[in-house]
Amino acid sequence: MIFRATVRPDNKYILIIDEVFDYLDDANTMAAQYYLSNILNDNTGNIYIVLLTHLNPFTFRNYVFNPKIINEVYLEEITPIASEDMMTFISFRQWLDPRNHPERQNTYDNLSCDIFHYNPNAIDRSAEIAAYNRQGVKSTWGNPSVFRNVLIEELNKYLSGQEDYDPYAIAIALRLRVEKVMYDSLATQELKDAFIETHKTFNKLDFCETNNVPVPDAYFIVNSIHNEADHLKQNPYTGRFEEKAMVYKLQNGVIHNVVEQLFEYNGQNLNVNVIS
């Protein structure tokens, strides 16, 4: 308000705001953008607003600025690209959610166990997916071998610093890696079978600790990334995906280092065996 009161139509202004959205909830984020937009609209041509933020504007769920007035400049040019194929495939499982459609329970459970979680004895579910005939869903990804090769290709892009990796693929690869390592750490086949039958990664990690298998703190940290990523939904009316901001945190240098350590990355392309 103070700035707006001092504006004169015959002067030029640059308003610099640092991390304006950091401590705002969704409603106030929208309100702040609306207020700043009004300042620009009321003073066309003599005010330039510079917003400094560590957030990628692509992750703003309530991003309402008119794209015609925005010029985005990145200090880091690497921008992850969420592919339509991957988002469609992930949202397909959410579409199967048995809470609304009990008849889809078996397929939902099968995909969860064999595709979205680690299972050394995973079964090919491609025919099961194809039977639903959902537009855009790659049924071939129901084959664990095919899907994991897709994931490892994207993971190698991410670890080698390429710009066009799919963050959702990385998130799922993270889950498979964490669960594989913990599965292999269990002492008996009986414990391993119980691990596979345990639902949700957090519960699986808790199962390991209960059975005297220590879980590195980093595994709980990355859990927040892959857990959010595989609950992606698609709006049935608009066709738009309800993006998950968490997957874009993979750009953070510390998180990148954690992922490198988790996969024991040494600069060479990884083999699919690290998640199989």
C-alpha positions in Angstrom: 0.0 0.0 0.0 2.8 2.4 0.8 4.5 1.8 -2.5 1.2 2.2 -4.4 0.5 5.5 -2.7 3.9 7.0 -3.8 3.5 6.1 -7.5 3.4 9.0 -9.9 2.3 8.6 -13.5 5.3 10.5 -14.9 7.9 8.4 -13.2 9.3 4.9 -13.9 9.5 2.4 -11.1 11.1 -1.0 -10.4 9.6 -2.9 -7.5 11.8 -5.8 -6.3 10.2 -8.4 -4.0 12.2 -11.3 -2.6 10.4 -14.6 -1.9 6.9 -13.1 -1.6 5.1 -16.4 -1.7 7.3 -18.3 0.8 5.1 -18.1 3.8 1.6 -17.7 2.2 -1.1 -20.3 2.1 -2.9 -20.9 -1.2 -5.6 -18.2 -0.7 -3.1 -15.5 0.2 -0.8 -16.6 -2.7 -3.7 -15.9 -5.0 -4.5 -12.6 -3.2 -0.8 -11.4 -3.5 -0.8 -12.2 -7.3 -4.1 -10.4 -7.7 -2.8 -7.3 -5.9 0.4 -7.2 -7.9 -1.5 -7.6 -11.1 -3.7 -4.7 -10.2 -0.7 -2.5 -9.7 0.6 -3.3 -13.2 -2.8 -2.8 -14.8 -3.4 0.5 -13.1 0.1 1.8 -14.1 0.7 0.4 -17.5 4.2 1.1 -18.8 5.8 2.8 -15.8 6.1 0.0 -13.2 8.2 -3.2 -13.5 7.9 -5.8 -10.8 10.7 -8.2 -10.2 9.8 -11.2 -8.1 12.8 -13.2 -6.8 11.9 -16.8 -5.8 13.5 -20.2 -5.5 10.2 -21.7 -6.6 9.6 -22.6 -10.2 6.4 -20.8 -11.4 5.3 -24.1 -13.0 4.8 -25.5 -9.5 2.4 -22.8 -8.3 -1.0 -24.5 -7.9 -2.7 -21.1 -7.7 -0.7 -19.4 -10.4 -3.0 -16.7 -11.7 -0.7 -14.1 -13.3 -1.7 -13.4 -16.9 1.1 -15.1 -18.9 1.2 -12.1 -21.3 2.7 -9.9 -18.5 5.3 -12.5 -17.3 8.9 -12.8 -18.4 10.4 -15.8 -16.5 14.2 -15.8 -16.1 15.9 -18.8 -14.6 19.3 -18.8 -12.9 19.4 -22.5 -13.7 18.3 -23.6 -17.2 17.5 -27.2 -16.2 13.7 -27.5 -16.3 12.2 -31.0 -15.7 9.6 -32.0 -18.2 6.7 -34.2 -16.9 5.7 -36.3 -19.9 2.1 -36.7 -20.9 2.6 -40.5 -21.1 3.9 -40.8 -17.6 1.3 -38.5 -16.0 -1.5 -40.4 -17.9 -0.2 -43.7 -16.7 0.1 -42.7 -13.0 -3.3 -41.0 -13.0 -4.7 -44.3 -14.5 -4.1 -46.0 -11.2 -5.8 -43.2 -9.3 -8.7 -43.6 -11.7 -8.9 -47.2 -10.6 -9.3 -46.1 -7.0 -11.5 -48.8 -5.4 -13.0 -46.4 -2.9 -15.2 -45.1 -5.7 -15.2 -48.2 -7.9 -15.0 -51.4 -5.9 -15.0 -53.5 -9.1 -11.6 -52.1 -10.0 -10.0 -53.3 -6.7 -8.0 -56.2 -8.2 -6.4 -54.1 -10.9 -5.6 -51.3 -8.5 -3.9 -53.8 -6.1 -2.1 -55.6 -8.9 -0.6 -52.4 -10.3 0.3 -51.1 -6.9 2.1 -54.4 -6.0 3.8 -55.1 -9.3 4.4 -51.7 -11.0 4.4 -48.9 -8.4 6.1 -50.8 -5.6 9.1 -53.2 -5.6 8.3 -56.8 -6.2 11.0 -59.2 -7.4 8.3 -61.5 -8.7 6.2 -58.9 -10.4 3.8 -60.1 -13.1 3.1 -58.6 -16.5 -0.2 -56.6 -16.1 -0.2 -55.1 -19.6 -3.2 -57.2 -20.8 -5.1 -56.2 -17.7 -4.5 -52.5 -18.4 -5.4 -52.9 -22.0 -8.8 -54.3 -21.1 -9.9 -50.9 -19.8 -9.1 -49.3 -23.1 -8.3 -45.9 -21.5 -7.2 -43.3 -23.9 -3.5 -42.4 -23.7 -2.6 -45.1 -21.2 0.4 -47.2 -22.4 -0.7 -50.7 -21.6 2.8 -52.0 -22.4 4.0 -50.2 -19.2 2.1 -52.9 -17.3 5.0 -55.1 -18.1 7.4 -54.5 -15.2 10.5 -55.0 -17.4 9.3 -52.4 -20.0 8.3 -49.9 -17.4 11.5 -50.1 -15.3 13.6 -49.6 -18.5 11.6 -46.4 -19.1 12.3 -45.3 -15.5 16.0 -46.1 -15.7 16.4 -44.1 -18.9 14.9 -41.0 -17.2 17.0 -41.6 -14.1 20.2 -41.6 -16.1 19.2 -38.3 -17.7 18.6 -36.8 -14.2 21.8 -38.1 -12.7 24.0 -37.0 -15.6 22.6 -33.5 -15.5 20.5 -33.5 -18.7 17.6 -31.0 -19.0 14.7 -33.1 -20.2 14.3 -35.8 -17.5 10.8 -36.8 -16.4 10.5 -36.0 -12.6 7.6 -38.4 -12.1 9.7 -41.2 -13.5 12.6 -40.3 -11.1 10.2 -40.3 -8.2 8.9 -43.8 -9.0 12.4 -45.1 -9.5 13.3 -43.7 -6.1 10.6 -45.7 -4.5 11.6 -48.9 -6.3 15.2 -48.4 -5.2 14.4 -47.7 -1.6 12.2 -50.7 -1.4 14.6 -53.0 -3.2 17.5 -52.1 -0.9 15.3 -52.7 2.2 13.9 -55.9 0.8 17.4 -57.2 0.2 18.4 -56.3 3.8 15.8 -58.6 5.4 17.3 -61.8 6.8 14.7 -64.4 5.8 12.4 -65.1 3.0 9.5 -65.1 5.4 10.3 -61.4 6.3 10.8 -60.5 2.6 7.3 -62.0 1.7 5.7 -60.0 4.6 7.5 -56.9 3.3 6.0 -57.2 -0.1 2.6 -57.8 1.3 2.8 -54.6 3.4 1.0 -51.6 1.9 2.7 -48.2 1.5 6.4 -47.5 1.5 6.3 -45.8 4.9 4.8 -48.9 6.5 7.4 -51.0 4.7 10.2 -49.0 6.2 8.5 -49.2 9.6 8.3 -53.0 9.2 12.0 -53.1 8.6 12.8 -51.1 11.7 10.5 -53.3 13.7 12.5 -56.3 12.5 15.8 -54.8 13.5 16.8 -53.6 10.0 17.9 -49.9 10.3 16.5 -47.5 7.7 18.6 -44.5 6.7 17.0 -41.2 7.4 17.4 -40.3 3.7 14.9 -43.0 2.8 12.2 -41.3 4.9 13.1 -37.9 3.3 12.7 -39.1 -0.3 9.5 -40.9 0.7 7.8 -37.6 0.6 8.7 -37.2 -3.1 7.7 -40.5 -4.5 4.6 -40.8 -2.2 3.2 -37.6 -3.6 4.2 -38.3 -7.2 2.3 -41.6 -7.6 -1.0 -40.0 -6.4 -1.3 -37.8 -9.5 -4.9 -37.3 -10.6 -6.4 -36.1 -13.9 -9.5 -33.8 -13.9 -12.2 -35.8 -15.7 -13.8 -32.6 -17.0 -10.8 -30.5 -18.2 -8.3 -33.3 -18.8 -5.7 -31.4 -16.8 -3.4 -33.1 -14.4 -3.3 -32.0 -10.7 0.4 -31.4 -10.7 2.5 -32.4 -7.7 5.0 -29.6 -6.7 7.1 -32.0 -4.7 8.6 -33.8 -7.7 10.2 -30.5 -8.9 12.2 -30.4 -5.7 14.5 -32.9 -7.4 16.3 -30.0 -8.8 17.6 -29.1 -5.4 21.3 -29.8 -5.1 21.1 -31.5 -1.7 18.3 -33.8 -2.9 20.2 -34.6 -6.1 23.2 -35.6 -4.0 20.9 -37.8 -1.8 19.7 -39.5 -5.0 23.2 -40.1 -6.2 24.2 -41.7 -3.0 21.0 -43.8 -2.9 21.8 -45.2 -6.3 25.6 -45.3 -5.7 26.0 -43.2 -8.8 29.6 -42.9 -10.1 29.1 -41.0 -13.3 28.3 -44.1 -15.4 24.8 -44.9 -16.7 22.9 -47.2 -14.3 21.6 -50.6 -15.2 17.9 -51.5 -14.7 19.0 -54.0 -12.1 19.3 -51.2 -9.5 15.5 -51.1 -9.4 14.6 -54.7 -10.4 
